[in-house]
Amino acid sequence: MIKKKCSSCGTWNDGSSSTCSACDELLDLRKKEYERLKKLGKLPIEAKEHILFEIKPEYPVWRKTVLYIIRPVYWLFVIVSGFFLWLAAWVSA
Ligand SMILES: [Zn+2]
């Protein structure tokens, strides 16, 4: 049977439990980090571009078409502007 050691008080807990039986500390470190960031309000903000350019199957055809056209243009813009930023940094150096 898998046992988990509490990172806070050192008590060994059942592997299936998510919190320490002695001190209620979260045993899953990833979950703990997530909770910590959530408390601080620093949860990673999902990239808005992905939501913006997400093509969902339920979208009407016109919207899908528009997204299919916009997406490469957007990425091209990102790449070109990135290149110019690099160029500007390189020139000024
Ligand atoms: Zn504990």
PDB file of the backbone (N, CA, C, O) and the ligand in Angstrom, with CONECT records:
HET     ZN  A 101       1
ATOM      1  N   MET A   1       0.842  -1.200   0.000  1.00  0.00           N
ATOM      2  CA  MET A   1       0.000   0.000   0.000  1.00  0.00           C
ATOM      3  C   MET A   1       0.885   1.261   0.000  1.00  0.00           C
ATOM      4  O   MET A   1       1.900   1.325   0.693  1.00  0.00           O
ATOM      5  N   ILE A   2       0.483   2.225  -0.771  1.00  0.00           N
ATOM      6  CA  ILE A   2       1.249   3.476  -0.872  1.00  0.00           C
ATOM      7  C   ILE A   2       0.872   4.395   0.298  1.00  0.00           C
ATOM      8  O   ILE A   2      -0.299   4.611   0.609  1.00  0.00           O
ATOM      9  N   LYS A   3       1.924   4.919   0.922  1.00  0.00           N
ATOM     10  CA  LYS A   3       1.675   5.881   1.998  1.00  0.00           C
ATOM     11  C   LYS A   3       2.302   7.208   1.652  1.00  0.00           C
ATOM     12  O   LYS A   3       3.338   7.274   0.990  1.00  0.00           O
ATOM     13  N   LYS A   4       1.673   8.242   2.101  1.00  0.00           N
ATOM     14  CA  LYS A   4       2.187   9.587   1.819  1.00  0.00           C
ATOM     15  C   LYS A   4       2.631  10.232   3.135  1.00  0.00           C
ATOM     16  O   LYS A   4       1.931  10.184   4.146  1.00  0.00           O
ATOM     17  N   LYS A   5       3.813  10.831   3.081  1.00  0.00           N
ATOM     18  CA  LYS A   5       4.316  11.524   4.263  1.00  0.00           C
ATOM     19  C   LYS A   5       3.896  12.993   4.203  1.00  0.00           C
ATOM     20  O   LYS A   5       4.029  13.649   3.170  1.00  0.00           O
ATOM     21  N   CYS A   6       3.399  13.484   5.302  1.00  0.00           N
ATOM     22  CA  CYS A   6       2.984  14.877   5.367  1.00  0.00           C
ATOM     23  C   CYS A   6       4.219  15.773   5.368  1.00  0.00           C
ATOM     24  O   CYS A   6       5.144  15.572   6.155  1.00  0.00           O
ATOM     25  N   SER A   7       4.221  16.769   4.474  1.00  0.00           N
ATOM     26  CA  SER A   7       5.374  17.657   4.373  1.00  0.00           C
ATOM     27  C   SER A   7       5.411  18.653   5.531  1.00  0.00           C
ATOM     28  O   SER A   7       6.426  19.309   5.766  1.00  0.00           O
ATOM     29  N   SER A   8       4.302  18.758   6.244  1.00  0.00           N
ATOM     30  CA  SER A   8       4.210  19.737   7.320  1.00  0.00           C
ATOM     31  C   SER A   8       4.600  19.146   8.680  1.00  0.00           C
ATOM     32  O   SER A   8       5.409  19.733   9.399  1.00  0.00           O
ATOM     33  N   CYS A   9       4.020  17.972   9.041  1.00  0.00           N
ATOM     34  CA  CYS A   9       4.277  17.425  10.370  1.00  0.00           C
ATOM     35  C   CYS A   9       4.969  16.069  10.342  1.00  0.00           C
ATOM     36  O   CYS A   9       5.367  15.560  11.389  1.00  0.00           O
ATOM     37  N   GLY A  10       5.121  15.476   9.158  1.00  0.00           N
ATOM     38  CA  GLY A  10       5.859  14.221   9.046  1.00  0.00           C
ATOM     39  C   GLY A  10       5.055  12.968   9.311  1.00  0.00           C
ATOM     40  O   GLY A  10       5.618  11.873   9.327  1.00  0.00           O
ATOM     41  N   THR A  11       3.774  13.091   9.515  1.00  0.00           N
ATOM     42  CA  THR A  11       2.916  11.940   9.765  1.00  0.00           C
ATOM     43  C   THR A  11       2.680  11.165   8.464  1.00  0.00           C
ATOM     44  O   THR A  11       2.442  11.756   7.411  1.00  0.00           O
ATOM     45  N   TRP A  12       2.751   9.831   8.556  1.00  0.00           N
ATOM     46  CA  TRP A  12       2.468   9.008   7.377  1.00  0.00           C
ATOM     47  C   TRP A  12       0.970   8.811   7.257  1.00  0.00           C
ATOM     48  O   TRP A  12       0.295   8.424   8.211  1.00  0.00           O
ATOM     49  N   ASN A  13       0.470   9.082   6.072  1.00  0.00           N
ATOM     50  CA  ASN A  13      -0.962   8.969   5.833  1.00  0.00           C
ATOM     51  C   ASN A  13      -1.271   7.954   4.746  1.00  0.00           C
ATOM     52  O   ASN A  13      -0.407   7.596   3.945  1.00  0.00           O
ATOM     53  N   ASP A  14      -2.491   7.504   4.731  1.00  0.00           N
ATOM     54  CA  ASP A  14      -2.971   6.612   3.696  1.00  0.00           C
ATOM     55  C   ASP A  14      -2.845   7.301   2.334  1.00  0.00           C
ATOM     56  O   ASP A  14      -3.167   8.479   2.182  1.00  0.00           O
ATOM     57  N   GLY A  15      -2.369   6.537   1.354  1.00  0.00           N
ATOM     58  CA  GLY A  15      -2.156   7.104   0.019  1.00  0.00           C
ATOM     59  C   GLY A  15      -3.394   7.657  -0.638  1.00  0.00           C
ATOM     60  O   GLY A  15      -3.308   8.530  -1.501  1.00  0.00           O
ATOM     61  N   SER A  16      -4.553   7.154  -0.235  1.00  0.00           N
ATOM     62  CA  SER A  16      -5.787   7.601  -0.884  1.00  0.00           C
ATOM     63  C   SER A  16      -6.322   8.907  -0.312  1.00  0.00           C
ATOM     64  O   SER A  16      -7.170   9.555  -0.925  1.00  0.00           O
ATOM     65  N   SER A  17      -5.827   9.295   0.866  1.00  0.00           N
ATOM     66  CA  SER A  17      -6.323  10.536   1.447  1.00  0.00           C
ATOM     67  C   SER A  17      -5.551  11.726   0.900  1.00  0.00           C
ATOM     68  O   SER A  17      -4.348  11.637   0.655  1.00  0.00           O
ATOM     69  N   SER A  18      -6.245  12.831   0.710  1.00  0.00           N
ATOM     70  CA  SER A  18      -5.611  14.001   0.115  1.00  0.00           C
ATOM     71  C   SER A  18      -5.090  14.983   1.161  1.00  0.00           C
ATOM     72  O   SER A  18      -4.279  15.858   0.857  1.00  0.00           O
ATOM     73  N   THR A  19      -5.567  14.826   2.398  1.00  0.00           N
ATOM     74  CA  THR A  19      -5.079  15.709   3.456  1.00  0.00           C
ATOM     75  C   THR A  19      -4.527  14.897   4.625  1.00  0.00           C
ATOM     76  O   THR A  19      -4.912  13.745   4.821  1.00  0.00           O
ATOM     77  N   CYS A  20      -3.631  15.495   5.394  1.00  0.00           N
ATOM     78  CA  CYS A  20      -3.000  14.831   6.532  1.00  0.00           C
ATOM     79  C   CYS A  20      -4.018  14.596   7.640  1.00  0.00           C
ATOM     80  O   CYS A  20      -4.818  15.474   7.964  1.00  0.00           O
ATOM     81  N   SER A  21      -3.973  13.380   8.224  1.00  0.00           N
ATOM     82  CA  SER A  21      -4.926  13.043   9.284  1.00  0.00           C
ATOM     83  C   SER A  21      -4.606  13.780  10.579  1.00  0.00           C
ATOM     84  O   SER A  21      -5.478  13.958  11.430  1.00  0.00           O
ATOM     85  N   ALA A  22      -3.346  14.208  10.727  1.00  0.00           N
ATOM     86  CA  ALA A  22      -2.927  14.867  11.962  1.00  0.00           C
ATOM     87  C   ALA A  22      -3.101  16.386  11.923  1.00  0.00           C
ATOM     88  O   ALA A  22      -3.570  16.990  12.887  1.00  0.00           O
ATOM     89  N   CYS A  23      -2.719  16.995  10.797  1.00  0.00           N
ATOM     90  CA  CYS A  23      -2.728  18.465  10.766  1.00  0.00           C
ATOM     91  C   CYS A  23      -3.551  19.059   9.633  1.00  0.00           C
ATOM     92  O   CYS A  23      -3.606  20.279   9.483  1.00  0.00           O
ATOM     93  N   ASP A  24      -4.191  18.213   8.836  1.00  0.00           N
ATOM     94  CA  ASP A  24      -5.065  18.690   7.753  1.00  0.00           C
ATOM     95  C   ASP A  24      -4.315  19.351   6.584  1.00  0.00           C
ATOM     96  O   ASP A  24      -4.922  19.987   5.722  1.00  0.00           O
ATOM     97  N   GLU A  25      -3.006  19.189   6.575  1.00  0.00           N
ATOM     98  CA  GLU A  25      -2.215  19.750   5.480  1.00  0.00           C
ATOM     99  C   GLU A  25      -2.479  18.942   4.213  1.00  0.00           C
ATOM    100  O   GLU A  25      -2.671  17.728   4.272  1.00  0.00           O
ATOM    101  N   LEU A  26      -2.486  19.620   3.073  1.00  0.00           N
ATOM    102  CA  LEU A  26      -2.678  18.899   1.814  1.00  0.00           C
ATOM    103  C   LEU A  26      -1.458  18.040   1.521  1.00  0.00           C
ATOM    104  O   LEU A  26      -0.323  18.501   1.646  1.00  0.00           O
ATOM    105  N   LEU A  27      -1.690  16.783   1.128  1.00  0.00           N
ATOM    106  CA  LEU A  27      -0.590  15.859   0.893  1.00  0.00           C
ATOM    107  C   LEU A  27      -0.087  15.906  -0.538  1.00  0.00           C
ATOM    108  O   LEU A  27       1.088  15.653  -0.807  1.00  0.00           O
ATOM    109  N   ASP A  28      -0.976  16.229  -1.438  1.00  0.00           N
ATOM    110  CA  ASP A  28      -0.575  16.335  -2.836  1.00  0.00           C
ATOM    111  C   ASP A  28       0.129  17.675  -3.032  1.00  0.00           C
ATOM    112  O   ASP A  28      -0.483  18.734  -2.895  1.00  0.00           O
ATOM    113  N   LEU A  29       1.416  17.619  -3.352  1.00  0.00           N
ATOM    114  CA  LEU A  29       2.205  18.842  -3.444  1.00  0.00           C
ATOM    115  C   LEU A  29       1.750  19.747  -4.581  1.00  0.00           C
ATOM    116  O   LEU A  29       1.755  20.972  -4.459  1.00  0.00           O
ATOM    117  N   ARG A  30       1.356  19.121  -5.690  1.00  0.00           N
ATOM    118  CA  ARG A  30       0.886  19.930  -6.811  1.00  0.00           C
ATOM    119  C   ARG A  30      -0.395  20.664  -6.436  1.00  0.00           C
ATOM    120  O   ARG A  30      -0.589  21.832  -6.774  1.00  0.00           O
ATOM    121  N   LYS A  31      -1.268  19.944  -5.724  1.00  0.00           N
ATOM    122  CA  LYS A  31      -2.524  20.525  -5.272  1.00  0.00           C
ATOM    123  C   LYS A  31      -2.246  21.622  -4.246  1.00  0.00           C
ATOM    124  O   LYS A  31      -2.915  22.655  -4.210  1.00  0.00           O
ATOM    125  N   LYS A  32      -1.223  21.360  -3.402  1.00  0.00           N
ATOM    126  CA  LYS A  32      -0.840  22.313  -2.372  1.00  0.00           C
ATOM    127  C   LYS A  32      -0.354  23.615  -3.006  1.00  0.00           C
ATOM    128  O   LYS A  32      -0.732  24.709  -2.587  1.00  0.00           O
ATOM    129  N   GLU A  33       0.488  23.470  -4.021  1.00  0.00           N
ATOM    130  CA  GLU A  33       1.010  24.629  -4.740  1.00  0.00           C
ATOM    131  C   GLU A  33      -0.124  25.392  -5.418  1.00  0.00           C
ATOM    132  O   GLU A  33      -0.151  26.622  -5.428  1.00  0.00           O
ATOM    133  N   TYR A  34      -1.046  24.642  -5.976  1.00  0.00           N
ATOM    134  CA  TYR A  34      -2.210  25.233  -6.634  1.00  0.00           C
ATOM    135  C   TYR A  34      -3.034  26.045  -5.638  1.00  0.00           C
ATOM    136  O   TYR A  34      -3.456  27.165  -5.924  1.00  0.00           O
ATOM    137  N   GLU A  35      -3.253  25.452  -4.460  1.00  0.00           N
ATOM    138  CA  GLU A  35      -4.028  26.127  -3.418  1.00  0.00           C
ATOM    139  C   GLU A  35      -3.309  27.384  -2.940  1.00  0.00           C
ATOM    140  O   GLU A  35      -3.935  28.412  -2.677  1.00  0.00           O
ATOM    141  N   ARG A  36      -1.977  27.285  -2.830  1.00  0.00           N
ATOM    142  CA  ARG A  36      -1.170  28.401  -2.360  1.00  0.00           C
ATOM    143  C   ARG A  36      -1.271  29.564  -3.349  1.00  0.00           C
ATOM    144  O   ARG A  36      -1.445  30.717  -2.955  1.00  0.00           O
ATOM    145  N   LEU A  37      -1.159  29.241  -4.629  1.00  0.00           N
ATOM    146  CA  LEU A  37      -1.237  30.269  -5.668  1.00  0.00           C
ATOM    147  C   LEU A  37      -2.637  30.866  -5.735  1.00  0.00           C
ATOM    148  O   LEU A  37      -2.809  32.058  -5.989  1.00  0.00           O
ATOM    149  N   LYS A  38      -3.633  30.015  -5.504  1.00  0.00           N
ATOM    150  CA  LYS A  38      -5.017  30.454  -5.535  1.00  0.00           C
ATOM    151  C   LYS A  38      -5.267  31.470  -4.418  1.00  0.00           C
ATOM    152  O   LYS A  38      -5.956  32.472  -4.607  1.00  0.00           O
ATOM    153  N   LYS A  39      -4.688  31.180  -3.251  1.00  0.00           N
ATOM    154  CA  LYS A  39      -4.828  32.071  -2.106  1.00  0.00           C
ATOM    155  C   LYS A  39      -4.173  33.419  -2.377  1.00  0.00           C
ATOM    156  O   LYS A  39      -4.685  34.468  -1.985  1.00  0.00           O
ATOM    157  N   LEU A  40      -3.038  33.370  -3.052  1.00  0.00           N
ATOM    158  CA  LEU A  40      -2.293  34.595  -3.363  1.00  0.00           C
ATOM    159  C   LEU A  40      -2.884  35.323  -4.571  1.00  0.00           C
ATOM    160  O   LEU A  40      -2.503  36.454  -4.873  1.00  0.00           O
ATOM    161  N   GLY A  41      -3.817  34.663  -5.256  1.00  0.00           N
ATOM    162  CA  GLY A  41      -4.398  35.249  -6.450  1.00  0.00           C
ATOM    163  C   GLY A  41      -3.437  35.247  -7.609  1.00  0.00           C
ATOM    164  O   GLY A  41      -3.527  36.090  -8.502  1.00  0.00           O
ATOM    165  N   LYS A  42      -2.511  34.299  -7.602  1.00  0.00           N
ATOM    166  CA  LYS A  42      -1.491  34.259  -8.648  1.00  0.00           C
ATOM    167  C   LYS A  42      -1.627  33.030  -9.539  1.00  0.00           C
ATOM    168  O   LYS A  42      -0.640  32.527 -10.077  1.00  0.00           O
ATOM    169  N   LEU A  43      -2.823  32.568  -9.684  1.00  0.00           N
ATOM    170  CA  LEU A  43      -3.025  31.420 -10.560  1.00  0.00           C
ATOM    171  C   LEU A  43      -2.675  31.817 -11.992  1.00  0.00           C
ATOM    172  O   LEU A  43      -3.067  32.882 -12.469  1.00  0.00           O
ATOM    173  N   PRO A  44      -1.943  30.954 -12.656  1.00  0.00           N
ATOM    174  CA  PRO A  44      -1.568  31.314 -14.023  1.00  0.00           C
ATOM    175  C   PRO A  44      -2.788  31.633 -14.881  1.00  0.00           C
ATOM    176  O   PRO A  44      -3.714  30.829 -14.996  1.00  0.00           O
ATOM    177  N   ILE A  45      -2.769  32.802 -15.469  1.00  0.00           N
ATOM    178  CA  ILE A  45      -3.891  33.217 -16.313  1.00  0.00           C
ATOM    179  C   ILE A  45      -3.739  32.539 -17.667  1.00  0.00           C
ATOM    180  O   ILE A  45      -2.706  32.654 -18.325  1.00  0.00           O
ATOM    181  N   GLU A  46      -4.757  31.854 -18.055  1.00  0.00           N
ATOM    182  CA  GLU A  46      -4.705  31.155 -19.335  1.00  0.00           C
ATOM    183  C   GLU A  46      -4.600  32.162 -20.463  1.00  0.00           C
ATOM    184  O   GLU A  46      -5.286  33.183 -20.489  1.00  0.00           O
ATOM    185  N   ALA A  47      -3.727  31.841 -21.384  1.00  0.00           N
ATOM    186  CA  ALA A  47      -3.480  32.739 -22.508  1.00  0.00           C
ATOM    187  C   ALA A  47      -4.787  33.035 -23.237  1.00  0.00           C
ATOM    188  O   ALA A  47      -5.486  32.139 -23.711  1.00  0.00           O
ATOM    189  N   LYS A  48      -5.078  34.309 -23.303  1.00  0.00           N
ATOM    190  CA  LYS A  48      -6.342  34.727 -23.909  1.00  0.00           C
ATOM    191  C   LYS A  48      -6.401  34.405 -25.402  1.00  0.00           C
ATOM    192  O   LYS A  48      -7.473  34.167 -25.958  1.00  0.00           O
ATOM    193  N   GLU A  49      -5.230  34.404 -26.037  1.00  0.00           N
ATOM    194  CA  GLU A  49      -5.182  34.138 -27.476  1.00  0.00           C
ATOM    195  C   GLU A  49      -5.763  32.758 -27.789  1.00  0.00           C
ATOM    196  O   GLU A  49      -6.448  32.563 -28.793  1.00  0.00           O
ATOM    197  N   HIS A  50      -5.466  31.808 -26.895  1.00  0.00           N
ATOM    198  CA  HIS A  50      -5.935  30.450 -27.134  1.00  0.00           C
ATOM    199  C   HIS A  50      -7.461  30.373 -27.090  1.00  0.00           C
ATOM    200  O   HIS A  50      -8.089  29.630 -27.845  1.00  0.00           O
ATOM    201  N   ILE A  51      -8.028  31.153 -26.194  1.00  0.00           N
ATOM    202  CA  ILE A  51      -9.482  31.167 -26.080  1.00  0.00           C
ATOM    203  C   ILE A  51     -10.062  31.914 -27.284  1.00  0.00           C
ATOM    204  O   ILE A  51     -11.066  31.515 -27.876  1.00  0.00           O
ATOM    205  N   LEU A  52      -9.381  33.016 -27.619  1.00  0.00           N
ATOM    206  CA  LEU A  52      -9.835  33.875 -28.707  1.00  0.00           C
ATOM    207  C   LEU A  52      -9.835  33.164 -30.048  1.00  0.00           C
ATOM    208  O   LEU A  52     -10.733  33.353 -30.868  1.00  0.00           O
ATOM    209  N   PHE A  53      -8.803  32.334 -30.261  1.00  0.00           N
ATOM    210  CA  PHE A  53      -8.664  31.694 -31.564  1.00  0.00           C
ATOM    211  C   PHE A  53      -9.034  30.210 -31.543  1.00  0.00           C
ATOM    212  O   PHE A  53      -8.723  29.460 -32.468  1.00  0.00           O
ATOM    213  N   GLU A  54      -9.690  29.821 -30.487  1.00  0.00           N
ATOM    214  CA  GLU A  54     -10.110  28.439 -30.382  1.00  0.00           C
ATOM    215  C   GLU A  54     -11.244  28.175 -31.363  1.00  0.00           C
ATOM    216  O   GLU A  54     -12.229  28.912 -31.413  1.00  0.00           O
ATOM    217  N   ILE A  55     -11.088  27.120 -32.134  1.00  0.00           N
ATOM    218  CA  ILE A  55     -12.144  26.779 -33.082  1.00  0.00           C
ATOM    219  C   ILE A  55     -12.930  25.602 -32.521  1.00  0.00           C
ATOM    220  O   ILE A  55     -12.437  24.477 -32.448  1.00  0.00           O
ATOM    221  N   LYS A  56     -14.152  25.890 -32.131  1.00  0.00           N
ATOM    222  CA  LYS A  56     -14.992  24.840 -31.560  1.00  0.00           C
ATOM    223  C   LYS A  56     -15.894  24.268 -32.646  1.00  0.00           C
ATOM    224  O   LYS A  56     -16.370  24.993 -33.520  1.00  0.00           O
ATOM    225  N   PRO A  57     -16.123  22.959 -32.581  1.00  0.00           N
ATOM    226  CA  PRO A  57     -16.943  22.337 -33.630  1.00  0.00           C
ATOM    227  C   PRO A  57     -18.351  22.902 -33.726  1.00  0.00           C
ATOM    228  O   PRO A  57     -18.978  22.841 -34.784  1.00  0.00           O
ATOM    229  N   GLU A  58     -18.855  23.459 -32.608  1.00  0.00           N
ATOM    230  CA  GLU A  58     -20.238  23.975 -32.651  1.00  0.00           C
ATOM    231  C   GLU A  58     -20.331  25.383 -33.247  1.00  0.00           C
ATOM    232  O   GLU A  58     -21.431  25.909 -33.421  1.00  0.00           O
ATOM    233  N   TYR A  59     -19.199  25.987 -33.557  1.00  0.00           N
ATOM    234  CA  TYR A  59     -19.208  27.317 -34.149  1.00  0.00           C
ATOM    235  C   TYR A  59     -19.839  27.282 -35.537  1.00  0.00           C
ATOM    236  O   TYR A  59     -19.687  26.304 -36.269  1.00  0.00           O
ATOM    237  N   PRO A  60     -20.547  28.351 -35.896  1.00  0.00           N
ATOM    238  CA  PRO A  60     -21.084  28.406 -37.268  1.00  0.00           C
ATOM    239  C   PRO A  60     -19.950  28.493 -38.291  1.00  0.00           C
ATOM    240  O   PRO A  60     -18.835  28.905 -37.974  1.00  0.00           O
ATOM    241  N   VAL A  61     -20.261  28.100 -39.508  1.00  0.00           N
ATOM    242  CA  VAL A  61     -19.233  27.997 -40.557  1.00  0.00           C
ATOM    243  C   VAL A  61     -18.515  29.330 -40.781  1.00  0.00           C
ATOM    244  O   VAL A  61     -17.294  29.358 -40.939  1.00  0.00           O
ATOM    245  N   TRP A  62     -19.258  30.416 -40.794  1.00  0.00           N
ATOM    246  CA  TRP A  62     -18.642  31.735 -41.051  1.00  0.00           C
ATOM    247  C   TRP A  62     -17.600  32.061 -40.000  1.00  0.00           C
ATOM    248  O   TRP A  62     -16.554  32.630 -40.310  1.00  0.00           O
ATOM    249  N   ARG A  63     -17.887  31.698 -38.751  1.00  0.00           N
ATOM    250  CA  ARG A  63     -16.968  31.999 -37.661  1.00  0.00           C
ATOM    251  C   ARG A  63     -15.701  31.154 -37.774  1.00  0.00           C
ATOM    252  O   ARG A  63     -14.590  31.633 -37.547  1.00  0.00           O
ATOM    253  N   LYS A  64     -15.898  29.880 -38.131  1.00  0.00           N
ATOM    254  CA  LYS A  64     -14.754  28.985 -38.336  1.00  0.00           C
ATOM    255  C   LYS A  64     -13.867  29.504 -39.455  1.00  0.00           C
ATOM    256  O   LYS A  64     -12.641  29.505 -39.344  1.00  0.00           O
ATOM    257  N   THR A  65     -14.506  29.947 -40.541  1.00  0.00           N
ATOM    258  CA  THR A  65     -13.775  30.465 -41.693  1.00  0.00           C
ATOM    259  C   THR A  65     -12.959  31.688 -41.291  1.00  0.00           C
ATOM    260  O   THR A  65     -11.783  31.809 -41.632  1.00  0.00           O
ATOM    261  N   VAL A  66     -13.608  32.595 -40.557  1.00  0.00           N
ATOM    262  CA  VAL A  66     -12.938  33.816 -40.101  1.00  0.00           C
ATOM    263  C   VAL A  66     -11.738  33.452 -39.227  1.00  0.00           C
ATOM    264  O   VAL A  66     -10.659  34.024 -39.381  1.00  0.00           O
ATOM    265  N   LEU A  67     -11.926  32.508 -38.318  1.00  0.00           N
ATOM    266  CA  LEU A  67     -10.848  32.096 -37.426  1.00  0.00           C
ATOM    267  C   LEU A  67      -9.703  31.449 -38.196  1.00  0.00           C
ATOM    268  O   LEU A  67      -8.531  31.667 -37.889  1.00  0.00           O
ATOM    269  N   TYR A  68     -10.058  30.651 -39.203  1.00  0.00           N
ATOM    270  CA  TYR A  68      -9.032  29.996 -40.009  1.00  0.00           C
ATOM    271  C   TYR A  68      -8.192  31.022 -40.755  1.00  0.00           C
ATOM    272  O   TYR A  68      -7.000  30.809 -40.978  1.00  0.00           O
ATOM    273  N   ILE A  69      -8.816  32.147 -41.145  1.00  0.00           N
ATOM    274  CA  ILE A  69      -8.089  33.205 -41.854  1.00  0.00           C
ATOM    275  C   ILE A  69      -7.265  34.031 -40.866  1.00  0.00           C
ATOM    276  O   ILE A  69      -6.104  34.345 -41.129  1.00  0.00           O
ATOM    277  N   ILE A  70      -7.870  34.380 -39.728  1.00  0.00           N
ATOM    278  CA  ILE A  70      -7.225  35.271 -38.759  1.00  0.00           C
ATOM    279  C   ILE A  70      -6.017  34.606 -38.079  1.00  0.00           C
ATOM    280  O   ILE A  70      -4.983  35.243 -37.874  1.00  0.00           O
ATOM    281  N   ARG A  71      -6.159  33.333 -37.736  1.00  0.00           N
ATOM    282  CA  ARG A  71      -5.095  32.658 -36.976  1.00  0.00           C
ATOM    283  C   ARG A  71      -3.702  32.748 -37.602  1.00  0.00           C
ATOM    284  O   ARG A  71      -2.768  33.181 -36.928  1.00  0.00           O
ATOM    285  N   PRO A  72      -3.531  32.355 -38.864  1.00  0.00           N
ATOM    286  CA  PRO A  72      -2.181  32.465 -39.447  1.00  0.00           C
ATOM    287  C   PRO A  72      -1.691  33.904 -39.513  1.00  0.00           C
ATOM    288  O   PRO A  72      -0.503  34.169 -39.330  1.00  0.00           O
ATOM    289  N   VAL A  73      -2.614  34.844 -39.777  1.00  0.00           N
ATOM    290  CA  VAL A  73      -2.270  36.269 -39.836  1.00  0.00           C
ATOM    291  C   VAL A  73      -1.773  36.726 -38.467  1.00  0.00           C
ATOM    292  O   VAL A  73      -0.791  37.461 -38.366  1.00  0.00           O
ATOM    293  N   TYR A  74      -2.457  36.287 -37.424  1.00  0.00           N
ATOM    294  CA  TYR A  74      -2.087  36.645 -36.067  1.00  0.00           C
ATOM    295  C   TYR A  74      -0.697  36.111 -35.720  1.00  0.00           C
ATOM    296  O   TYR A  74       0.142  36.829 -35.177  1.00  0.00           O
ATOM    297  N   TRP A  75      -0.473  34.835 -36.044  1.00  0.00           N
ATOM    298  CA  TRP A  75       0.833  34.235 -35.726  1.00  0.00           C
ATOM    299  C   TRP A  75       1.942  34.873 -36.529  1.00  0.00           C
ATOM    300  O   TRP A  75       3.057  35.046 -36.039  1.00  0.00           O
ATOM    301  N   LEU A  76       1.631  35.225 -37.775  1.00  0.00           N
ATOM    302  CA  LEU A  76       2.592  35.914 -38.630  1.00  0.00           C
ATOM    303  C   LEU A  76       2.957  37.258 -38.007  1.00  0.00           C
ATOM    304  O   LEU A  76       4.124  37.651 -37.985  1.00  0.00           O
ATOM    305  N   PHE A  77       1.947  37.952 -37.507  1.00  0.00           N
ATOM    306  CA  PHE A  77       2.147  39.232 -36.852  1.00  0.00           C
ATOM    307  C   PHE A  77       3.046  39.055 -35.628  1.00  0.00           C
ATOM    308  O   PHE A  77       3.962  39.850 -35.417  1.00  0.00           O
ATOM    309  N   VAL A  78       2.796  38.023 -34.823  1.00  0.00           N
ATOM    310  CA  VAL A  78       3.582  37.745 -33.621  1.00  0.00           C
ATOM    311  C   VAL A  78       5.038  37.477 -34.002  1.00  0.00           C
ATOM    312  O   VAL A  78       5.960  37.987 -33.366  1.00  0.00           O
ATOM    313  N   ILE A  79       5.230  36.674 -35.042  1.00  0.00           N
ATOM    314  CA  ILE A  79       6.579  36.316 -35.472  1.00  0.00           C
ATOM    315  C   ILE A  79       7.315  37.549 -36.022  1.00  0.00           C
ATOM    316  O   ILE A  79       8.475  37.789 -35.689  1.00  0.00           O
ATOM    317  N   VAL A  80       6.622  38.322 -36.868  1.00  0.00           N
ATOM    318  CA  VAL A  80       7.233  39.509 -37.482  1.00  0.00           C
ATOM    319  C   VAL A  80       7.578  40.549 -36.421  1.00  0.00           C
ATOM    320  O   VAL A  80       8.673  41.109 -36.437  1.00  0.00           O
ATOM    321  N   SER A  81       6.644  40.812 -35.493  1.00  0.00           N
ATOM    322  CA  SER A  81       6.915  41.803 -34.453  1.00  0.00           C
ATOM    323  C   SER A  81       8.049  41.325 -33.538  1.00  0.00           C
ATOM    324  O   SER A  81       8.856  42.127 -33.067  1.00  0.00           O
ATOM    325  N   GLY A  82       8.100  40.023 -33.294  1.00  0.00           N
ATOM    326  CA  GLY A  82       9.185  39.437 -32.504  1.00  0.00           C
ATOM    327  C   GLY A  82      10.519  39.625 -33.198  1.00  0.00           C
ATOM    328  O   GLY A  82      11.532  39.915 -32.562  1.00  0.00           O
ATOM    329  N   PHE A  83      10.504  39.455 -34.518  1.00  0.00           N
ATOM    330  CA  PHE A  83      11.713  39.618 -35.312  1.00  0.00           C
ATOM    331  C   PHE A  83      12.197  41.066 -35.262  1.00  0.00           C
ATOM    332  O   PHE A  83      13.396  41.322 -35.142  1.00  0.00           O
ATOM    333  N   PHE A  84      11.249  42.020 -35.356  1.00  0.00           N
ATOM    334  CA  PHE A  84      11.617  43.431 -35.331  1.00  0.00           C
ATOM    335  C   PHE A  84      12.131  43.848 -33.957  1.00  0.00           C
ATOM    336  O   PHE A  84      13.027  44.685 -33.851  1.00  0.00           O
ATOM    337  N   LEU A  85      11.570  43.269 -32.923  1.00  0.00           N
ATOM    338  CA  LEU A  85      12.047  43.543 -31.558  1.00  0.00           C
ATOM    339  C   LEU A  85      13.481  43.059 -31.414  1.00  0.00           C
ATOM    340  O   LEU A  85      14.331  43.729 -30.828  1.00  0.00           O
ATOM    341  N   TRP A  86      13.725  41.873 -31.967  1.00  0.00           N
ATOM    342  CA  TRP A  86      15.060  41.296 -31.925  1.00  0.00           C
ATOM    343  C   TRP A  86      16.036  42.157 -32.732  1.00  0.00           C
ATOM    344  O   TRP A  86      17.173  42.391 -32.322  1.00  0.00           O
ATOM    345  N   LEU A  87      15.566  42.611 -33.869  1.00  0.00           N
ATOM    346  CA  LEU A  87      16.370  43.443 -34.762  1.00  0.00           C
ATOM    347  C   LEU A  87      16.713  44.770 -34.081  1.00  0.00           C
ATOM    348  O   LEU A  87      17.850  45.237 -34.141  1.00  0.00           O
ATOM    349  N   ALA A  88      15.707  45.370 -33.430  1.00  0.00           N
ATOM    350  CA  ALA A  88      15.903  46.634 -32.724  1.00  0.00           C
ATOM    351  C   ALA A  88      16.923  46.464 -31.600  1.00  0.00           C
ATOM    352  O   ALA A  88      17.780  47.324 -31.400  1.00  0.00           O
ATOM    353  N   ALA A  89      16.833  45.374 -30.882  1.00  0.00           N
ATOM    354  CA  ALA A  89      17.759  45.092 -29.798  1.00  0.00           C
ATOM    355  C   ALA A  89      19.165  44.846 -30.349  1.00  0.00           C
ATOM    356  O   ALA A  89      20.161  45.246 -29.745  1.00  0.00           O
ATOM    357  N   TRP A  90      19.227  44.185 -31.497  1.00  0.00           N
ATOM    358  CA  TRP A  90      20.505  43.857 -32.112  1.00  0.00           C
ATOM    359  C   TRP A  90      21.196  45.113 -32.663  1.00  0.00           C
ATOM    360  O   TRP A  90      22.411  45.272 -32.546  1.00  0.00           O
ATOM    361  N   VAL A  91      20.377  46.013 -33.277  1.00  0.00           N
ATOM    362  CA  VAL A  91      20.901  47.247 -33.864  1.00  0.00           C
ATOM    363  C   VAL A  91      21.432  48.181 -32.783  1.00  0.00           C
ATOM    364  O   VAL A  91      22.493  48.787 -32.927  1.00  0.00           O
ATOM    365  N   SER A  92      20.658  48.283 -31.680  1.00  0.00           N
ATOM    366  CA  SER A  92      21.045  49.219 -30.618  1.00  0.00           C
ATOM    367  C   SER A  92      22.243  48.736 -29.819  1.00  0.00           C
ATOM    368  O   SER A  92      22.895  49.529 -29.139  1.00  0.00           O
ATOM    369  N   ALA A  93      22.534  47.476 -29.889  1.00  0.00           N
ATOM    370  CA  ALA A  93      23.635  46.906 -29.097  1.00  0.00           C
ATOM    371  C   ALA A  93      25.017  47.277 -29.690  1.00  0.00           C
ATOM    372  O   ALA A  93      26.048  46.880 -29.148  1.00  0.00           O
TER     373      ALA A  93
HETATM  374 ZN    ZN A 101       0.507  16.695   8.853  1.00  0.00          ZN2+
END
